Amino acid sequence: MLPGWNTQPVRPVCRRGFTIIELVIILVVLGLLGALILPALAHARHQSRANRCIDNSRHIGAAFATYADNNDGRFVPFKKNEACPGGSVVPGASDEHTYWPDLLREYAGHEDIWHCPSCRGQFGIGYSELVAGGHVKRESELAAPAATVVFGDTDVIANPSDVPDAWRPSEATVGEARNRLQFEIPSSPKWRRKKGQGARRIWNRHMKRATVVFADQHAEVLPVSHLGFQENASVPQRLWDEQ
């Protein structure tokens, strides 16, 4: 036998597997980590969409102001009775009408600002009926432009008779983009629509907050209840009318 050689047989190494208790502990730890991490990731995703929405709204507010500056102070109408240009923003636009997003498009400088990233379909940023309906046509007709909402997170509401912060979108109108182009105000005859009749309102789309744009073009994120949609004329903070 050569020096240094070991004639003892090599014993195989026996590797012990996890016991059931150890596996249960690992699964519990992974579950706890998931319970901590997944909500944080979901919150970060919602926050990112909310940030994009307010950025889009700021661009819309700037385009809104620029349009007025270039049209003798007149606000952009909800629509014009004229042929829509090619490549229209509003889907299904006809040769008869051009809606406000296409009227503001040349002043916006961005092509993707018209859609709320958290919206179930296209658009989701509606134009106030106060202005879109022609009740107010110029900033000079507003008592407080910085306290008058002209754009906001909009959808068809399933429960319009509930308090504003409880409003939720109707599942029956997913994908109908034109329903989100305008929101109603309490002074409108359409305001007292019953459930299922297509009430279009601003609602808290972003973590119990709505993104809104005021007539002086600044944007904020706040609960809908702060806008004074409570149908009470004595509410001091009515941010939807011209007073």
C-alpha positions as CSV (number, residue, x, y, z in Angstrom):
1,M,0.0,0.0,0.0
2,L,1.4,3.4,-0.9
3,P,2.3,5.7,2.0
4,G,-0.5,8.2,2.8
5,W,-3.2,6.2,1.3
6,N,-6.3,5.5,3.4
7,T,-8.0,2.2,2.9
8,Q,-11.0,3.1,5.0
9,P,-14.2,3.2,3.0
10,V,-15.7,6.6,2.4
11,R,-19.1,7.0,4.2
12,P,-21.8,8.9,2.3
13,V,-22.9,12.2,3.8
14,C,-26.4,12.0,5.0
15,R,-28.3,15.3,4.5
16,R,-31.3,15.8,6.8
17,G,-34.4,17.4,5.2
18,F,-36.6,20.0,6.8
19,T,-39.0,18.8,9.4
20,I,-42.7,19.6,9.2
21,I,-42.3,22.1,12.0
22,E,-39.5,23.9,10.2
23,L,-41.5,24.0,7.0
24,V,-44.5,25.4,8.9
25,I,-42.3,28.1,10.4
26,I,-40.9,29.0,6.9
27,L,-44.4,29.3,5.5
28,V,-45.5,31.5,8.3
29,V,-42.5,33.8,7.9
30,L,-43.1,34.0,4.1
31,G,-46.8,34.8,4.8
32,L,-46.0,37.6,7.2
33,L,-43.5,39.1,4.7
34,G,-46.1,38.9,2.0
35,A,-48.7,40.6,4.2
36,L,-46.3,43.4,4.9
37,I,-44.8,43.8,1.4
38,L,-47.9,43.4,-0.9
39,P,-49.9,46.2,0.6
40,A,-46.9,48.5,0.4
41,L,-46.4,47.6,-3.3
42,A,-50.1,48.2,-4.0
43,H,-50.0,51.6,-2.2
44,A,-46.9,52.6,-4.2
45,R,-48.7,51.6,-7.5
46,H,-51.8,53.6,-6.6
47,Q,-49.7,56.6,-5.5
48,S,-47.8,56.5,-8.8
49,R,-51.0,56.6,-10.8
50,A,-52.3,59.4,-8.6
51,N,-49.1,61.4,-9.3
52,R,-49.5,60.8,-13.0
53,C,-53.1,61.9,-12.9
54,I,-52.3,65.2,-11.2
55,D,-49.5,65.8,-13.7
56,N,-51.9,65.2,-16.6
57,S,-54.4,67.5,-14.9
58,R,-51.9,70.3,-14.6
59,H,-51.2,70.1,-18.3
60,I,-54.9,70.2,-19.0
61,G,-55.2,73.2,-16.8
62,A,-52.4,75.0,-18.6
63,A,-54.0,74.1,-22.0
64,F,-57.3,75.4,-20.7
65,A,-55.7,78.8,-19.7
66,T,-53.8,79.1,-23.0
67,Y,-57.0,78.4,-25.0
68,A,-58.7,81.3,-23.1
69,D,-55.7,83.6,-23.7
70,N,-55.9,82.9,-27.4
71,N,-59.7,83.2,-27.7
72,D,-60.4,86.6,-26.1
73,G,-60.8,85.2,-22.7
74,R,-63.5,82.7,-23.6
75,F,-63.3,79.2,-22.0
76,V,-63.2,76.2,-24.3
77,P,-66.7,74.9,-25.0
78,F,-67.7,71.3,-24.3
79,K,-67.9,70.7,-28.0
80,K,-68.2,72.6,-31.3
81,N,-70.5,71.7,-34.2
82,E,-67.7,71.2,-36.6
83,A,-65.8,68.2,-38.1
84,C,-63.3,66.6,-35.8
85,P,-59.7,66.7,-37.0
86,G,-57.9,63.5,-38.1
87,G,-56.5,61.4,-35.3
88,S,-59.0,62.7,-32.8
89,V,-58.4,62.2,-29.0
90,V,-62.1,61.4,-28.4
91,P,-62.9,57.9,-29.8
92,G,-65.9,57.8,-32.1
93,A,-65.9,61.5,-32.9
94,S,-67.9,62.2,-35.9
95,D,-67.9,64.7,-38.8
96,E,-70.4,66.8,-36.8
97,H,-68.8,67.5,-33.4
98,T,-65.3,68.3,-31.9
99,Y,-65.1,67.8,-28.1
100,W,-63.0,69.8,-25.7
101,P,-60.0,67.5,-25.6
102,D,-59.5,67.9,-29.3
103,L,-60.1,71.6,-29.0
104,L,-57.4,71.8,-26.4
105,R,-55.0,69.4,-28.1
106,E,-53.0,72.0,-30.0
107,Y,-52.3,73.9,-26.7
108,A,-51.4,70.8,-24.6
109,G,-48.1,69.8,-26.0
110,H,-48.7,66.2,-24.8
111,E,-50.8,63.4,-26.4
112,D,-51.4,61.2,-23.4
113,I,-52.7,63.6,-20.8
114,W,-56.4,63.1,-21.4
115,H,-56.7,59.7,-19.7
116,C,-56.5,59.1,-15.9
117,P,-54.2,56.1,-15.4
118,S,-56.5,54.7,-12.8
119,C,-59.6,54.9,-14.9
120,R,-61.3,51.7,-16.0
121,G,-61.5,53.0,-19.6
122,Q,-60.4,56.0,-21.6
123,F,-60.6,59.6,-20.2
124,G,-61.9,59.9,-16.7
125,I,-61.1,63.6,-16.4
126,G,-64.4,65.4,-16.9
127,Y,-65.2,69.1,-17.7
128,S,-67.6,71.0,-15.3
129,E,-71.1,71.5,-16.5
130,L,-70.9,75.0,-15.2
131,V,-68.5,75.9,-18.0
132,A,-69.1,73.1,-20.5
133,G,-72.8,73.9,-20.4
134,G,-72.2,77.6,-21.2
135,H,-73.4,78.9,-17.8
136,V,-70.1,80.7,-17.5
137,K,-68.1,81.6,-20.6
138,R,-65.2,83.7,-19.3
139,E,-63.0,83.9,-16.2
140,S,-64.3,87.4,-15.5
141,E,-67.7,85.9,-14.8
142,L,-66.3,83.9,-11.9
143,A,-66.2,85.5,-8.4
144,A,-63.2,83.3,-7.4
145,P,-61.4,81.4,-10.2
146,A,-59.0,79.9,-7.8
147,A,-61.9,78.4,-5.9
148,T,-64.0,77.1,-8.9
149,V,-63.4,73.5,-10.1
150,V,-63.5,73.1,-13.9
151,F,-62.0,69.6,-14.3
152,G,-61.9,66.5,-12.1
153,D,-61.9,62.7,-11.8
154,T,-65.2,61.8,-13.4
155,D,-67.3,58.7,-13.9
156,V,-70.9,57.5,-14.1
157,I,-71.9,56.9,-10.5
158,A,-73.9,53.9,-9.3
159,N,-75.1,55.4,-6.0
160,P,-75.7,59.2,-6.5
161,S,-78.0,59.5,-3.6
162,D,-75.3,58.6,-1.1
163,V,-72.9,61.2,0.5
164,P,-70.2,62.4,-2.0
165,D,-67.3,60.5,-0.4
166,A,-69.2,57.2,-0.8
167,W,-69.8,57.6,-4.5
168,R,-68.6,54.7,-6.6
169,P,-68.5,54.1,-10.4
170,S,-71.2,52.1,-12.1
171,E,-70.0,48.8,-13.5
172,A,-72.5,49.1,-16.4
173,T,-70.6,51.9,-18.1
174,V,-67.1,50.5,-18.4
175,G,-65.5,51.6,-21.6
176,E,-68.0,54.4,-22.5
177,A,-65.5,57.2,-22.7
178,R,-67.9,60.0,-23.5
179,N,-69.6,59.5,-20.2
180,R,-66.5,60.7,-18.5
181,L,-66.0,63.9,-20.5
182,Q,-68.3,66.0,-18.3
183,F,-69.4,66.1,-14.7
184,E,-72.7,67.5,-13.4
185,I,-73.2,70.1,-10.8
186,P,-76.0,70.5,-8.2
187,S,-77.6,73.5,-10.0
188,S,-78.2,71.3,-13.0
189,P,-81.7,69.7,-13.7
190,K,-79.7,66.4,-14.3
191,W,-78.3,66.4,-10.8
192,R,-81.2,64.5,-9.2
193,R,-80.9,61.5,-11.4
194,K,-81.9,58.3,-9.7
195,K,-79.7,55.2,-9.4
196,G,-79.1,53.6,-12.8
197,Q,-79.8,56.8,-14.8
198,G,-76.3,57.7,-15.5
199,A,-75.3,60.4,-13.0
200,R,-71.9,61.8,-13.9
201,R,-69.9,63.0,-10.9
202,I,-66.5,63.7,-9.6
203,W,-65.5,60.9,-7.3
204,N,-62.6,59.8,-5.1
205,R,-60.7,57.7,-7.5
206,H,-57.3,58.0,-5.9
207,M,-57.1,56.6,-2.3
208,K,-60.2,58.5,-1.1
209,R,-59.2,61.6,-3.0
210,A,-60.0,63.2,-6.3
211,T,-57.8,65.2,-8.6
212,V,-59.3,68.5,-9.6
213,V,-58.3,71.5,-11.6
214,F,-59.5,75.0,-10.8
215,A,-60.3,77.9,-13.2
216,D,-57.0,79.6,-12.5
217,Q,-55.3,76.3,-13.8
218,H,-53.9,75.1,-10.5
219,A,-54.5,71.4,-9.5
220,E,-55.2,69.8,-6.1
221,V,-56.0,66.4,-4.7
222,L,-58.8,66.4,-2.1
223,P,-61.9,64.5,-1.0
224,V,-65.1,65.2,-3.1
225,S,-66.9,66.2,0.1
226,H,-64.7,69.3,0.2
227,L,-66.1,70.5,-3.1
228,G,-69.5,71.3,-1.6
229,F,-71.6,68.8,-3.7
230,Q,-73.9,68.3,-0.7
231,E,-76.9,70.0,-2.4
232,N,-77.1,72.6,0.3
233,A,-76.9,76.2,-0.9
234,S,-75.7,77.3,2.5
235,V,-72.5,75.2,2.4
236,P,-69.7,77.8,2.7
237,Q,-67.2,75.9,0.5
238,R,-69.0,75.4,-2.8
239,L,-66.2,75.0,-5.2
240,W,-68.4,73.9,-8.1
241,D,-70.3,77.2,-8.8
242,E,-69.4,80.8,-9.9
243,Q,-69.8,82.4,-6.4
